[in-house]
Amino acid sequence: MKFTILTLFPEMVMTGLNESIIGRAKEKGIIDIEAVNIRDYTEDKHKKVDDYPYGGGAGMVMQAQPIYDAHKAVTANMQGMVRTVYLTPQGKVFNQDMAAELAQADNLVLLCGHYEGVDERVLEEVVTDYVSIGDFVLTGGELPAMVMVDAISRMVPGVLTNEESGTTESFHNYLLEYPQYSRPEEWHGRKVPDVLLSGHHKNIEDWRLSQSIERTRERRPDLYKKYMNSERK
């Protein structure tokens, strides 16, 4: 799977995505990640990519031409399904189900806005999906793009070394993940639950499920409601 991030700050994006699990998957060629500087495609001799908004208002707006030309250049030779995501607070809120869906694409282009937004006309030309990572405003789309690449990459076969880990984490079947413990058996007067030391796999599985259900009920009643509805079907 190939991720292409259109941004004004490619170094910022790649510094984060070259590390840890995602960085190792990139090195192995399981996924491909490229950050493309939109400024490289401006026709302005001063590398300007923004201008004042028509109708007045605060701030600057990213112009259509550099974004369009950058998008055209990176998608020209792409094979297979291409989806272009614009990171915006106005988009559909990103979640695990969306991560799994987007992981089916062969190519994912992530457009990072900046300043006060992007000229609407280029969005209409190239964008297939509008996505938000939450109801808050950030300086630009770079951090949301990194979040999405991380979450989506984990759904790509071969990225995670433990094949089960992608299906037993939080949000699987609408449940949060159960509590985890490691050595020592006692720390600060707190002991590892006896069931985890028993070696009885069925009892451990039952305990983990009950803990996931209870944790979801307490911390995410919205997800708990979805879980209960799915169980009734």
C-alpha positions as CSV (number, residue, x, y, z in Angstrom):
1,M,0.0,0.0,0.0
2,K,1.3,3.5,-0.9
3,F,0.7,6.6,1.2
4,T,1.4,9.9,-0.4
5,I,1.1,13.0,1.8
6,L,0.8,16.4,0.2
7,T,2.1,18.9,2.7
8,L,4.0,22.1,3.2
9,F,6.1,20.3,5.9
10,P,7.3,17.0,4.6
11,E,10.2,16.7,7.1
12,M,7.7,17.0,10.0
13,V,5.6,14.2,8.6
14,M,8.5,11.8,7.7
15,T,10.3,12.3,11.0
16,G,7.4,10.7,12.8
17,L,6.5,8.0,10.3
18,N,10.1,6.7,9.9
19,E,10.1,5.4,13.4
20,S,8.8,2.3,15.3
21,I,6.4,-0.3,13.7
22,I,5.5,2.0,10.7
23,G,9.1,2.8,10.0
24,R,10.1,-0.9,10.1
25,A,7.2,-1.8,7.7
26,K,8.4,0.9,5.4
27,E,11.9,-0.4,5.4
28,K,10.7,-3.9,4.6
29,G,8.7,-2.6,1.7
30,I,5.3,-3.7,3.1
31,I,4.1,-0.1,2.8
32,D,5.4,2.9,1.0
33,I,5.2,6.4,2.5
34,E,6.1,9.6,0.6
35,A,5.7,13.2,1.7
36,V,5.5,15.6,-1.2
37,N,6.1,19.4,-0.7
38,I,3.3,21.3,-2.3
39,R,5.6,24.3,-2.7
40,D,7.6,22.4,-5.3
41,Y,4.6,22.7,-7.7
42,T,3.8,26.4,-7.3
43,E,4.2,28.7,-10.4
44,D,5.1,31.6,-8.2
45,K,8.8,32.5,-8.3
46,H,8.8,33.2,-4.6
47,K,7.3,29.7,-3.8
48,K,4.1,31.3,-2.6
49,V,1.2,28.9,-2.2
50,D,-1.4,31.0,-0.5
51,D,-3.3,34.3,-1.0
52,Y,-6.0,36.4,0.6
53,P,-9.6,35.0,0.6
54,Y,-12.2,36.5,-1.7
55,G,-14.9,38.2,0.3
56,G,-12.4,39.2,3.0
57,G,-11.8,37.6,6.4
58,A,-8.8,36.7,8.5
59,G,-5.9,34.6,7.4
60,M,-4.8,33.2,4.1
61,V,-6.1,30.4,1.8
62,M,-4.0,27.8,0.1
63,Q,-4.3,28.2,-3.7
64,A,-5.7,25.6,-6.1
65,Q,-3.0,25.5,-8.7
66,P,0.0,24.1,-6.6
67,I,-2.3,21.5,-4.9
68,Y,-3.8,20.4,-8.2
69,D,-0.5,20.1,-10.0
70,A,1.1,18.2,-7.0
71,H,-1.9,15.8,-7.0
72,K,-1.7,15.3,-10.7
73,A,2.0,14.6,-10.6
74,V,1.8,12.0,-7.8
75,T,-1.2,10.1,-9.1
76,A,-0.2,10.1,-12.8
77,N,1.5,6.6,-12.6
78,M,-0.5,5.1,-9.7
79,Q,-1.9,1.6,-10.3
80,G,-5.1,0.4,-8.7
81,M,-7.5,2.2,-6.4
82,V,-6.6,5.8,-5.5
83,R,-8.4,7.7,-2.8
84,T,-7.6,11.2,-1.9
85,V,-8.4,12.4,1.7
86,Y,-8.6,16.0,2.7
87,L,-7.9,16.4,6.5
88,T,-10.5,18.8,7.8
89,P,-12.6,19.4,10.9
90,Q,-15.6,19.3,8.6
91,G,-15.0,15.7,7.6
92,K,-16.4,12.4,8.8
93,V,-14.8,11.5,12.1
94,F,-12.0,8.9,11.7
95,N,-12.4,5.6,13.5
96,Q,-11.2,2.0,13.4
97,D,-13.9,0.9,10.9
98,M,-12.8,3.7,8.5
99,A,-9.1,2.6,9.0
100,A,-10.0,-0.9,7.9
101,E,-11.9,0.4,4.9
102,L,-9.2,2.8,3.7
103,A,-6.6,0.0,4.1
104,Q,-8.3,-1.7,1.1
105,A,-7.1,1.1,-1.2
106,D,-3.9,0.6,-3.2
107,N,-3.0,4.2,-3.0
108,L,-4.0,6.8,-0.4
109,V,-3.3,10.5,-1.0
110,L,-3.6,12.6,2.1
111,L,-3.9,16.4,1.6
112,C,-2.8,18.5,4.5
113,G,-4.4,21.9,4.6
114,H,-2.9,24.9,6.3
115,Y,-3.6,28.6,7.1
116,E,-7.4,29.3,7.0
117,G,-8.2,26.5,4.5
118,V,-7.9,25.4,0.9
119,D,-9.5,26.9,-2.2
120,E,-12.8,25.0,-2.6
121,R,-12.4,24.4,-6.3
122,V,-9.4,22.1,-6.0
123,L,-11.1,20.1,-3.3
124,E,-14.0,19.6,-5.7
125,E,-11.5,18.5,-8.4
126,V,-9.4,15.9,-6.5
127,V,-10.8,14.9,-3.1
128,T,-12.8,11.7,-2.6
129,D,-13.0,11.7,1.2
130,Y,-13.2,14.4,3.9
131,V,-11.9,13.2,7.2
132,S,-11.5,14.6,10.7
133,I,-9.7,13.1,13.6
134,G,-11.9,14.9,16.2
135,D,-13.9,17.9,17.0
136,F,-11.0,20.3,17.6
137,V,-8.9,22.6,15.4
138,L,-5.2,22.1,14.6
139,T,-2.7,24.3,12.8
140,G,-2.6,22.0,9.8
141,G,-3.3,18.5,8.5
142,E,0.1,17.0,9.2
143,L,-0.6,15.5,12.6
144,P,-4.0,14.1,11.5
145,A,-2.3,12.6,8.4
146,M,0.3,10.9,10.6
147,V,-2.4,9.5,12.9
148,M,-4.3,8.1,9.9
149,V,-1.2,6.5,8.3
150,D,-0.3,4.9,11.6
151,A,-3.8,3.5,12.2
152,I,-4.4,2.4,8.6
153,S,-0.9,0.8,8.3
154,R,-1.7,-1.5,11.2
155,M,-4.5,-3.0,9.2
156,V,-2.2,-3.9,6.3
157,P,-1.1,-7.6,6.3
158,G,2.5,-8.0,7.4
159,V,2.8,-4.7,9.2
160,L,2.2,-6.2,12.7
161,T,4.5,-9.1,13.6
162,N,1.8,-10.7,15.9
163,E,-1.0,-11.6,13.6
164,E,-3.5,-11.5,16.4
165,S,-2.6,-8.0,17.8
166,G,-4.6,-6.2,15.1
167,T,-7.8,-8.0,16.0
168,T,-7.6,-8.0,19.8
169,E,-6.9,-4.3,20.4
170,S,-9.3,-1.6,21.5
171,F,-12.4,-1.1,19.3
172,H,-12.5,-4.6,18.0
173,N,-16.2,-5.6,18.1
174,Y,-16.8,-2.2,19.7
175,L,-14.9,-3.2,22.9
176,L,-11.9,-1.5,24.6
177,E,-8.9,-3.7,25.2
178,Y,-8.7,-5.6,28.5
179,P,-6.1,-4.7,31.2
180,Q,-2.5,-5.9,30.5
181,Y,0.1,-7.0,33.0
182,S,3.8,-7.9,32.9
183,R,6.6,-8.8,35.4
184,P,6.9,-8.5,38.4
185,E,3.9,-10.3,39.8
186,E,3.6,-7.7,42.5
187,W,4.4,-4.0,42.1
188,H,3.6,-1.2,44.6
189,G,1.4,-3.7,46.5
190,R,-0.7,-4.4,43.4
191,K,-0.8,-8.1,42.3
192,V,-1.4,-9.5,38.8
193,P,-4.9,-11.1,38.8
194,D,-4.6,-14.8,39.7
195,V,-6.5,-16.0,36.6
196,L,-3.6,-14.7,34.4
197,L,-1.2,-16.9,36.3
198,S,-3.4,-20.0,36.1
199,G,-2.4,-21.2,32.7
200,H,-6.1,-22.0,32.0
201,H,-6.6,-20.4,28.6
202,K,-10.4,-20.6,28.6
203,N,-10.6,-18.9,31.9
204,I,-8.2,-16.2,30.8
205,E,-10.2,-15.6,27.6
206,D,-13.4,-15.3,29.6
207,W,-11.8,-12.9,32.1
208,R,-10.4,-10.7,29.4
209,L,-13.7,-10.5,27.6
210,S,-15.5,-9.6,30.9
211,Q,-12.9,-7.0,31.6
212,S,-13.3,-5.5,28.1
213,I,-17.0,-5.4,28.5
214,E,-16.9,-3.7,31.9
215,R,-14.2,-1.2,30.9
216,T,-16.2,-0.2,27.8
217,R,-19.3,0.2,29.8
218,E,-17.5,2.5,32.3
219,R,-15.4,4.5,29.9
220,R,-17.2,4.5,26.6
221,P,-20.9,4.0,27.0
222,D,-21.4,4.9,23.4
223,L,-19.3,1.9,22.3
224,Y,-20.9,-0.3,24.9
225,K,-24.3,0.5,23.5
226,K,-23.1,-0.5,20.0
227,Y,-21.6,-3.7,21.5
228,M,-24.9,-4.7,23.2
229,N,-26.9,-4.0,20.0
230,S,-24.5,-6.2,18.0
231,E,-24.8,-9.0,20.5
232,R,-28.6,-9.0,20.2
233,K,-28.5,-9.5,16.5
